[in-house]
Amino acid sequence: MKCCATERLPSHSVARVPRDPGRGCGESFEVSVVSKQFAGKPALARHRLVHGALAGAMADIHALSIKQAITPEQRAAAAAAAPPR
């Protein structure tokens, strides 16, 4: 799934977490995507870009949860605001 997304949506990172595997009706995924292409776009447009990038794989996906669709700048800002570990 990652290669399919990064070919159509140039991104800095795509993280996927399989959820509820083995139910027989396709796989369920939770994804976080960081891409410059999200700049200036509202959440719905970002989600459409992600779905468009995965169009070829959607027949095998039962459920897709887009946890984050953010720009590299938003990721950097969130990392800077996070409390130190």
PyRosetta script that sets phi, psi and omega in degrees:
from pyrosetta import init, pose_from_sequence

init()
pose = pose_from_sequence("MKCCATERLPSHSVARVPRDPGRGCGESFEVSVVSKQFAGKPALARHRLVHGALAGAMADIHALSIKQAITPEQRAAAAAAAPPR")
pose.set_psi(1, -37.5)
pose.set_omega(1, -177.9)
pose.set_phi(2, -61.6)
pose.set_psi(2, -44.5)
pose.set_omega(2, -178.3)
pose.set_phi(3, -64.4)
pose.set_psi(3, -37.0)
pose.set_omega(3, 178.6)
pose.set_phi(4, -63.0)
pose.set_psi(4, -42.9)
pose.set_omega(4, -178.7)
pose.set_phi(5, -70.4)
pose.set_psi(5, -43.2)
pose.set_omega(5, -175.2)
pose.set_phi(6, -74.5)
pose.set_psi(6, -21.6)
pose.set_omega(6, 175.3)
pose.set_phi(7, -69.6)
pose.set_psi(7, -38.6)
pose.set_omega(7, -175.5)
pose.set_phi(8, -97.5)
pose.set_psi(8, -19.6)
pose.set_omega(8, -178.3)
pose.set_phi(9, -134.2)
pose.set_psi(9, 90.5)
pose.set_omega(9, -179.1)
pose.set_phi(10, -53.8)
pose.set_psi(10, 124.0)
pose.set_omega(10, -175.7)
pose.set_phi(11, -140.4)
pose.set_psi(11, 160.2)
pose.set_omega(11, 177.3)
pose.set_phi(12, -84.6)
pose.set_psi(12, -31.6)
pose.set_omega(12, 177.5)
pose.set_phi(13, -159.3)
pose.set_psi(13, 143.8)
pose.set_omega(13, 173.0)
pose.set_phi(14, -132.7)
pose.set_psi(14, 116.3)
pose.set_omega(14, 178.0)
pose.set_phi(15, -110.1)
pose.set_psi(15, 133.9)
pose.set_omega(15, 178.0)
pose.set_phi(16, -127.2)
pose.set_psi(16, 141.8)
pose.set_omega(16, 178.4)
pose.set_phi(17, -127.0)
pose.set_psi(17, 112.9)
pose.set_omega(17, 177.3)
pose.set_phi(18, -66.4)
pose.set_psi(18, 138.9)
pose.set_omega(18, 177.3)
pose.set_phi(19, -126.2)
pose.set_psi(19, 145.5)
pose.set_omega(19, 177.3)
pose.set_phi(20, 46.7)
pose.set_psi(20, 53.8)
pose.set_omega(20, 179.2)
pose.set_phi(21, -69.4)
pose.set_psi(21, 156.1)
pose.set_omega(21, 172.1)
pose.set_phi(22, 83.1)
pose.set_psi(22, 18.5)
pose.set_omega(22, 179.1)
pose.set_phi(23, -89.0)
pose.set_psi(23, -3.4)
pose.set_omega(23, 173.8)
pose.set_phi(24, 82.4)
pose.set_psi(24, -1.3)
pose.set_omega(24, -177.2)
pose.set_phi(25, -118.3)
pose.set_psi(25, 25.6)
pose.set_omega(25, -176.9)
pose.set_phi(26, 103.0)
pose.set_psi(26, 166.9)
pose.set_omega(26, -176.8)
pose.set_phi(27, -91.5)
pose.set_psi(27, 155.5)
pose.set_omega(27, 175.7)
pose.set_phi(28, -113.1)
pose.set_psi(28, 135.0)
pose.set_omega(28, -177.8)
pose.set_phi(29, -131.9)
pose.set_psi(29, 150.7)
pose.set_omega(29, 170.0)
pose.set_phi(30, -119.2)
pose.set_psi(30, 125.6)
pose.set_omega(30, -176.4)
pose.set_phi(31, -125.0)
pose.set_psi(31, 151.1)
pose.set_omega(31, 169.9)
pose.set_phi(32, -126.5)
pose.set_psi(32, 128.8)
pose.set_omega(32, -176.9)
pose.set_phi(33, -127.1)
pose.set_psi(33, 133.9)
pose.set_omega(33, 175.8)
pose.set_phi(34, -118.7)
pose.set_psi(34, 119.4)
pose.set_omega(34, -177.2)
pose.set_phi(35, -149.6)
pose.set_psi(35, 143.4)
pose.set_omega(35, 175.1)
pose.set_phi(36, -65.5)
pose.set_psi(36, -24.8)
pose.set_omega(36, -179.0)
pose.set_phi(37, -66.0)
pose.set_psi(37, -13.1)
pose.set_omega(37, 179.3)
pose.set_phi(38, -82.2)
pose.set_psi(38, -11.3)
pose.set_omega(38, -176.1)
pose.set_phi(39, -57.2)
pose.set_psi(39, 129.1)
pose.set_omega(39, 176.9)
pose.set_phi(40, 76.2)
pose.set_psi(40, 3.9)
pose.set_omega(40, -178.0)
pose.set_phi(41, -106.1)
pose.set_psi(41, 141.4)
pose.set_omega(41, 175.6)
pose.set_phi(42, -72.1)
pose.set_psi(42, 169.2)
pose.set_omega(42, -175.8)
pose.set_phi(43, -55.7)
pose.set_psi(43, -42.9)
pose.set_omega(43, -178.2)
pose.set_phi(44, -62.4)
pose.set_psi(44, -42.1)
pose.set_omega(44, 178.6)
pose.set_phi(45, -65.5)
pose.set_psi(45, -37.0)
pose.set_omega(45, 177.6)
pose.set_phi(46, -64.4)
pose.set_psi(46, -44.2)
pose.set_omega(46, 179.4)
pose.set_phi(47, -64.3)
pose.set_psi(47, -37.5)
pose.set_omega(47, 177.0)
pose.set_phi(48, -63.9)
pose.set_psi(48, -38.4)
pose.set_omega(48, 176.3)
pose.set_phi(49, -61.6)
pose.set_psi(49, -43.1)
pose.set_omega(49, 179.8)
pose.set_phi(50, -64.3)
pose.set_psi(50, -47.7)
pose.set_omega(50, 178.9)
pose.set_phi(51, -61.2)
pose.set_psi(51, -39.3)
pose.set_omega(51, 177.9)
pose.set_phi(52, -63.7)
pose.set_psi(52, -39.1)
pose.set_omega(52, 179.3)
pose.set_phi(53, -67.2)
pose.set_psi(53, -27.7)
pose.set_omega(53, -178.3)
pose.set_phi(54, -100.3)
pose.set_psi(54, 11.1)
pose.set_omega(54, -174.6)
pose.set_phi(55, -51.8)
pose.set_psi(55, -41.7)
pose.set_omega(55, -179.0)
pose.set_phi(56, -69.3)
pose.set_psi(56, -23.1)
pose.set_omega(56, -177.8)
pose.set_phi(57, -99.1)
pose.set_psi(57, -9.9)
pose.set_omega(57, -173.6)
pose.set_phi(58, -63.5)
pose.set_psi(58, -24.8)
pose.set_omega(58, 178.7)
pose.set_phi(59, -63.6)
pose.set_psi(59, -26.3)
pose.set_omega(59, -179.5)
pose.set_phi(60, -97.9)
pose.set_psi(60, -0.7)
pose.set_omega(60, -177.7)
pose.set_phi(61, -105.8)
pose.set_psi(61, 124.2)
pose.set_omega(61, 179.0)
pose.set_phi(62, -80.2)
pose.set_psi(62, -44.4)
pose.set_omega(62, -178.1)
pose.set_phi(63, -143.5)
pose.set_psi(63, 138.5)
pose.set_omega(63, 178.5)
pose.set_phi(64, -129.3)
pose.set_psi(64, 118.9)
pose.set_omega(64, 176.2)
pose.set_phi(65, -109.6)
pose.set_psi(65, 119.3)
pose.set_omega(65, 178.7)
pose.set_phi(66, -92.6)
pose.set_psi(66, 100.5)
pose.set_omega(66, -177.1)
pose.set_phi(67, -69.2)
pose.set_psi(67, -44.6)
pose.set_omega(67, 178.4)
pose.set_phi(68, -143.6)
pose.set_psi(68, 143.2)
pose.set_omega(68, 169.8)
pose.set_phi(69, -139.1)
pose.set_psi(69, 91.2)
pose.set_omega(69, -170.4)
pose.set_phi(70, -128.7)
pose.set_psi(70, 165.0)
pose.set_omega(70, 177.1)
pose.set_phi(71, -87.0)
pose.set_psi(71, 162.5)
pose.set_omega(71, 176.1)
pose.set_phi(72, -58.9)
pose.set_psi(72, -34.8)
pose.set_omega(72, 178.8)
pose.set_phi(73, -66.2)
pose.set_psi(73, -39.1)
pose.set_omega(73, 177.6)
pose.set_phi(74, -66.3)
pose.set_psi(74, -37.5)
pose.set_omega(74, 177.7)
pose.set_phi(75, -65.3)
pose.set_psi(75, -42.9)
pose.set_omega(75, 179.2)
pose.set_phi(76, -63.8)
pose.set_psi(76, -41.5)
pose.set_omega(76, 179.4)
pose.set_phi(77, -64.5)
pose.set_psi(77, -40.7)
pose.set_omega(77, 179.1)
pose.set_phi(78, -66.3)
pose.set_psi(78, -38.7)
pose.set_omega(78, 178.8)
pose.set_phi(79, -66.4)
pose.set_psi(79, -38.8)
pose.set_omega(79, 179.8)
pose.set_phi(80, -69.2)
pose.set_psi(80, -31.8)
pose.set_omega(80, -178.9)
pose.set_phi(81, -83.8)
pose.set_psi(81, -15.3)
pose.set_omega(81, -178.2)
pose.set_phi(82, -70.3)
pose.set_psi(82, 142.2)
pose.set_omega(82, 178.6)
pose.set_phi(83, -65.6)
pose.set_psi(83, 147.0)
pose.set_omega(83, 179.6)
pose.set_phi(84, -65.5)
pose.set_psi(84, 148.5)
pose.set_omega(84, 179.7)
pose.set_phi(85, -91.1)
pose.dump_pdb("model.pdb")
